[in-house]
Amino acid sequence: MCNPLKNKKPLNFHNCCFSRCGAHVHSTTHLPTPLHQSFQKERTERVSELAEGNISGDYARGTCKPRAECTCATCIEKQQSQKVTWHEIARPQVHGYDMHCLAMTGRFQFVSGADEKVLRVFTAPKNFVENFSNISGISMEKLCSTVDLPEGATVPALGLSNKAVFQGDMAAQPADEEEKFNSVSNQYHQIYFQPLILTEPPTEDHLLQNTLWPEVQKLYGHGYEIFCVACNNSKTIVASACKASKKEHAAIILWSTTSWKQLQSLSFHNLTVTQMAFSPDDKFLLAVSRDRNWSLWKNQDKKPLQSEPVFSLFAYTDKNTAVHSRIIWSCDWTPDSKYFITGSRDKKVIVWGDCGSAGATESSGPGAVKPCSSILDVGDSVTAVSISHVLAPDESYIIAVGLECGKINLYTWKQCEQRPVLTDWTKCVETDNSQSHTLAIKRLCWRNRVGRAGHNDQDNSEWLQLASCGDDHCVKILNVNRCAL
């Protein structure tokens, strides 16, 4: 298929039609060369093998993700006869600023950051939970209690915050024409929430009007626009960081998810922290930065009179010990919390550890955690990395690497008994043009359990699922056969 989007921003196509033979599609855009032709490409043996035996995928919106048009979308998979499809079921947040990041702090709660200095916390309303139960087939008892939840949410005229709508508020909506223009704010159109009971995914009209989530909290503390946010696995702590050109602004702020108060400020980096990740056992917080270094913070054991966790700097790299020579874009942990991985614009991927060894737990400083893998050069700038929660059949770690060109590479890594050698990495899959993004990969995330969503896969299934999002405004969900890697 010809690709007019390669190395360009996505185009707006105005029209298209099939050729008589059905093998070509002609489309037009507003550009000076407006005619584009796409054609059906015959499958080669390798493409067929990748699609059917190893990795396959299609376009879908991920479960609660930032969208380019300043909106958060919540999606669900649905099985129709023998086919599993993905549907958008809510737009919890429609924002006036570009969205940068979000983290789920519960099944029906998330915190998001945009091109502003404040973090916003949203909780699902009663109408969404009920419709989610109807569409997914999961009983309300298994989801959550809706006793104290508002019915829905609406955005006041000229406002950015989603206001909760309760049962009594819906009857009090202004209907009198005399009240319509009694203030400046009422001169602007405001869409009011109308509860509906759904058994199928909502239409576009419903998504626009009735699927907002109420904003329950604002978190103030950063001096510049929010850039990244992360939540620990026990859903008790949120870490956030903002854009920074000085050390005083590059500090990481920790928040409590129960009181939403600041717990601690962690200062180390000199430039913007680009990504953070808590270890699966919640003992460590890892941060990577534009200053080409990473920092590792350890959760200290609580003292008798200490109610909140305290993190202290445990290990880090500096200008003398750094291995990466360009900005570090991404990081992730192995499922056993022993190792973590970093990916950088210098095209290098490195595994560090062992964070669980006796030497690492007793000492701290720039040399406490060292590279335990050979330096993997992937040939292009690394923009995202993610490690599967499930190991390969040979007990090696399955690692997905997203590149600036839009491709996704799958590797397996297993530590050698002696010093790191290049054979500890095995390249398994490189996505082809139909499976890759057309612009840079922004984030990768493995599903935290085996099997394919919507399929009756067993707990010991050979299938894994990997979600990817990119600058091309697309999210893809890929099925990966771990036994074929």
N, C-alpha and C positions, 0 to 999 in steps of 0.2 A: 504494500500500500504506500503510495506517495505520502510524504509527510510535510505539509507546509508549515507545521508548527516547530520544526527543528530549530533550536537555538533562537526562537522568537517567542514573543508573548502569544497566548492563545488568541485565535481569530474569532470574529463573530460572523458566522455563515448566514446569509440572507435567504438562500434558495438552493435546492438540489433536485436532481432527477436521475433515474436509472437509464442506462442505454438499453436498446432493444434486446441485446443478448443477455442482459442482466448481470454482466461481469464488471461494468464500469459505473461509477457515480460521478456526476459533474456537479460542482458546487461553486457558488459565487460569494465574494466578500466585497468590502468597501475599498480594498487596496487598489493601487494603480494596475496591478496584474490580477484581475478579480476572478479569473477562471481557474479552478483546480480540478484535477482528475484523480480519482481513486479507483484502484482496480483490485479485483479479487486475486490474492496470491495463492498459488497451489502449495499445499503442504508438502514439505520435504519429510524424509524419514525422521530427521532430528526434531523438527517442529512437532510432529505427531507424537514422538516419544516423550518430549518435555510436557506437552499439553495433557497427555493421558496417563503417563506413568510417573512423572516426577513433580511437575509443578503446573498449575493451571490457574487462571484468574479472569476476572471481569471487573468492570467499573462498579463501584458502590461507594456510598458515603459511610464513613466509619461511625462507630457508636460514640456520639457526642464529640464533635471536633470543631475547631475554629474554621470558619469559612472566609474566603477572600472578600466577600461582600459584607464584612462586619457582622456576621451572623453565626451563631452556634446551631448545629443541627444534631438531632438525636434520631438514630435509625435502628431498625430491627430487621432480622431475617424472617421470612415467612415461607412456608412450604405450600406450594400450590400443585396438587397431584404429585408428580414425581420431581418437580423442579423447585429448587430453592431460590427465592429472589429476595433482594434487599429493598427496603422502603424507608423513606423519610417519614417519621411519625411526629416530629415536633421541631420547632425552632425556638428553643428556650430563651435565647438572648438575641435581640436585634439591636446592634450598637451603632453609634455615630462615629466610632473610631475603628481602625483596622484591628482585628483580633490577632494576638500573638501566641497565646498559650492557654491551656486549661488543665486542671487535674481533677479527677473524680475523688470526692471525699466520702462517698457513700454510694449506695445503689441509685439513689434518687437525689443526689446533691453534688454540685461541682463548684469550683472556684476558678475564675477566669481573669486573664490580664490582657489589656489592649494598649493602644497608643495613648495611655494616660497614666497618672501616678498612683491610681487606686486599684486594688483588687476587689472583685465583686463576687459574692457568694449567692448561689441560686439553689432553691429546693423545689422539687416537683409538686405541683398542685394536685388536689384530689381528682379532678377531672382527667388529668393525664394518667394517673396511676390506674384509675378504673378502665380507661380505654386501652392502656398497655396490657392490663389483665385480659380484656376481651379479645384483643388482637392476637396476643401471644398464647392464650390458653392457660396461663399460669394463674392459679387462684389468688384472690386478694390476701388470704391468710398467709401465703408464702411470700408475699411481696412486702407489705408494711401496713401499719395501722393508719387510717386516714381520718381519725377522729378530729384532730386539731388542725388539719391541713386546710388552706384556703381553697375555694373552688377553682380559681384560675388567677390570671394576672393581666394587667393592661399597662400601657405606657402613657402617662399624662402628656398633654400637649406641651411641646417644647421641652420635654424631659428626656432623660437617659435611663432612669431607674424604673424597673418593672414594679408596679404597685400591686400588692395582693388584693384580690377580689373575693370577698366572703359572701355568704348566702344573702345577708341583708343588704349588701351593696348593690346587687344586681337589680333589685326592685327600686332602688333610689336613683337610677340613671336619669338624667334630665331629658324630659320629652317636651317641655313647654318652649315654644319658639321665643318667648320673651327672655328666657334664661340663656338662650343660645349664644348671644353676643354681649353678655354683660361684663366681660373682661377680655383682655388681650389674648390670653391663652385659649379662650373659648372660640376665638375667631379661626383657629386652626383645627383641622379635622382630627378627631380622636376616635379610634376604633374600640368599641366596648366588647368585653368578653361575653360570649354566649355559650353556655355549656351544651355539649352534644355527646350522645352515646354512640360510639363507633364500634363496629365489629370488623371493619376492613381498614387498611391504611388510609389516612385522610387525604382529601383533595387539596389542591393548591389554595383555594379560598379559605379552607379551614386552617391550613398551616399559617397563613398570613394573619389570621384574626384571633384564633383560639388556642394557640399552643405555647404561649409565653409562660415562663416560670417566674414566680415572684422572687425579687431580690431581697434576701434576708439580712445581708450584712455588707458593709463596705470596710475595707482594710486600708488604713492610711499609714505611711511610714517611709515610703521610697521618695527620693528626690527627683527621679526622672521616670520615663515611660517603662512600664513593666515589660520584661523580656522573657522570663521563664519562671515556671512554677512546678513544684513536685509535691506529692503526698506520700507519707510512709505507708507501709502495707497494713498496719493496724488502724489506719485512718484517724490518727490522733494528732499528727503534726503536719503542717504545710510549710514548705520552704519556698521563698520567692526571691527574685533578684531583678534589678532594673538595668537599663542602659547606663553605662558609666565610662568616663574617661579619666577618673581619678579614683584612688583607693577608697576615699571616704564615701563614695557613692556606690562602690562595687560590693558592699557588704550584703551578705545573705541574711534575710530576716526569717525567723521561725515563728509560726503562729499556732496557737492551740485551736483545734477544731470544736472544742466544747464551749470555750468562753470567747474565742476569736480575739484573744489578747496576744500581744507580742511576748514571746518567751525568751528570745535571745537574738543578738545580732552577731554574725560571724564575719569578721573582717580579715581578709588575706590578699585577695586578688587586686590587681591594679587597673584592670579593664573589665568590660562587661562579662559576667558569668553567662555562658551560652546554654548550658544544660546542667541539670542536677539529677541525681538518682540515689534513692535510699537502697541499702542492701536488703535482700529478702528477709533477713532476720532482724532488720531495723537497728542494728548496732552501729552502722556507719552511714554517713552522708557523703557522697562524692560530688564534686563540682569541677567543671572544666570551663576554661575562659579564653577570651580573645588574647590574653597575655601569654598564651602558648603553654600554660602550666595547668596542673590539676591540684586540687587540695582534697584531703580525706579527713573527715571529722568523725570522732568516735563519741558515741553516747555513753557517758559515764554512768556507773552504777549508782542508783539512788541511795542517798543517805536517809537515816530514819526521819529527819525533819524536812526532807526535801520532797515536794509534791510534784514538781515538774522536771522533765529530763534536761540535762545540761550536756552540750556538745563541746568538745575541745579539739584543737588541731592535732591530728595524729601523724599524718604524713603528707608530703607535698613534693613538688619539683620546683626548682628555681632556675636561674640562668646558668648555674653550674651543673645541674643534674638533669635538665630538660632534654628529652629525646625528640619531641616534636619541634619543628622549625617554623610552623605556621599556626594559624588559629586552630584551636581544637573545637570542633563543632558538636561532637556527640560522645556519649558514654553509656555504659550499661554494666550490669552485674551478672555473674553466673548464678544459677539457681541455688547453689550451695553456699553462696556468700564468700567463697574463697578468693575469687579473682574478679577483676573488673577490666573493661576494655575501653580504649579511647580511639577515636577516629579524627583525622585532621585534614586540613586543606593541603598539607604536604604529601598527600596520597598514602600516608602510613596508617596502619592499624596495629596496635600493640596491646597485649594482655599483660596485666600487672598483678602481683600477688607474691606469696600466698598470705592473704589477710587473716587467715585462721591459724597460721603456724605459731608455735611458741615464741619464736624470735620476733615476729611481727606484733604480737599482743603485748610483749614486755617493753619494747623500745618504741620510740617515736622520733620523728624528724625527717629530713630529706632523704635518708637512706633506708628508712624502715620498710618501704615497699618498693620492690625493684621489678623491672621487666622479667617475666618468666616465659616469654615466647620470643621467637625470632621476629624481626621487624617485617611485616607484610606490606609490600608495595603493590597496591591494587591498580596503578596506572592512571588514576584520575582522582580529583579532589573528593575526599570522603565527607559526606554531609550528614550521614545517619548510620548508626549501628544498633543492633539489637540481638540479644542472646536468647535462644529458646529455653523455655522452662523444662523441656523434655530433652533427654540426651539421645544421641544416635545409637543404633544397635551395638556399636563397638565402644560405648561409654564415652565418646568424645562429645564436646560441646558443639551445638549447631549455631552458627553466627551468620546473620544477614548484614550485608554492607550496602548502603545506598550511596550512589555516586552523583556528582554534579551533572553528568551527562544524562541522568534519568534511569540508568540501568541498576539492577539489583543483583549482587553476587552472593551466593551461599557458600560458606566454607564450614569445614569441621576442624576443630583444634583439640589436640590432646597433648598434655605436657609430657616432655621427654624426661627420662630419669636423670640424664646428665644435663649439661648446659644447653640452652635453646639452639635448635638447628632448624633450617628452613623446612625440613620434612615434617615439622609438627603441624603445618597448615596443609589442608587438602581442599582445593577448589572443586566444588561439586556442580554448581549450576550458575550460568549467567543468563539472565532473561533476554529474550529476543525482542525485536522492535514492537511486536504486538503486546507483549507483557510489560514492557518498560514504560516509564513516564517520558514525556517529551521535553520536560525541563527538570531541574534539580530536584532530587528527593529531599524532603524536609524532615520526615520522621518515619521510623519503622517500629512496629510493635507486634510481637507474637501473641496469639491467644493463649491465656494462662492455663489451658487444659487441652488434652488430646481430643482428636475428633474434629469433624466439620459441623459448624452450626447448622441446624435444621436437618441433619442426617442422623440416622439411628446408629451412629458409630459407637462401638464398645469402648470401655475405659482404657483398654490396651490397644486402641486403634493405631494404625500406622500413619494416620493423617495428622498433620498440623496445619494451622492457618496463620498467615502473615498478612498484616495490613500495612499499607504504605500510602503516604500522601506526598504530593509534590507541588512545585511552583506552577504546574500546568492546571491547577484547580481540580485535580482528580484524586480520588482515593481508590486504590485497588486492593482487593482481598484475594490472596493467592493460597491455593491448596498445595501443600508440600508433603510428599511421601517420604518420610524420614528413613524408611527401610531401603529406599532406592538411592540414598545419598552415598 
